[in-house]
């Protein structure tokens, strides 16, 4: 059994690299699409620049329970790359996760490639995939509509 605690996701979305980049770097956008189904998100702090950081919490709407996490932006290339760390406040979920989001324009929109590594042992990888699947479905609903005005 491999101890590689990394997941990789790939999507093509009918949108521009700029809109996708903004969805990953604007607090209000993150609060709208990032929490998986059944969760709300509160962004306590957000500074999208290299060396800047963020703090947010997800709340289970059904149970009322939540968890908080924060991280730091390591690399930002508008329309191309978002690279950041994540760290849970819960001591049962130790370690630092790294997330890399690569954007590439393609004929029908933008190719999105996400790598998340350093996932704590306590979190099943399939749960990470499921959470990201739900988040990315909501991301598509945010960035794909082309609403004039």
C-alpha positions, 0 to 999 in steps of 0.5 A: 500500500502506498503512503502517497497522500496525494490526489489529482483532479482534472477538469475542463470548464467553459470559462476563461483562465482569468475567471477561474483564477479569480474564483480561487483568489477572491474571498467571496467567490471561495465562500460560494463554491469551495465548501462541499454540499451541506456546508457553509463557509466563513472567510475570516481573513484573506490576503491573496498575494505571495506570502499572504494568507487566509483563514476560513471555517466550514460549518456542517449545516445539518449538525452545526459542527465545523472545522477551521483551517488556514494557509499561505499563498506560495506562488501566484501567476494570474490566469495560470497558477495558484499554489498554497498551503493548508493547515487544519486547526484540529490537532488530530489532522496534523501536517501541512497540505500543499495545493497546486492549481494550474490553469491552461486555455484550451479550445473550449475553455480552460483546463484545470489541474489540481494536485493536493498533497500531504493529506493527513492519514485520518482523512480517507483519500476518497473523501477528499476526492468526493469533497473536491468533486462537489466543490468543482461542480459548484465552481463550474456553476459560478464561472461558466455562466456568461451573464452580460452586464 
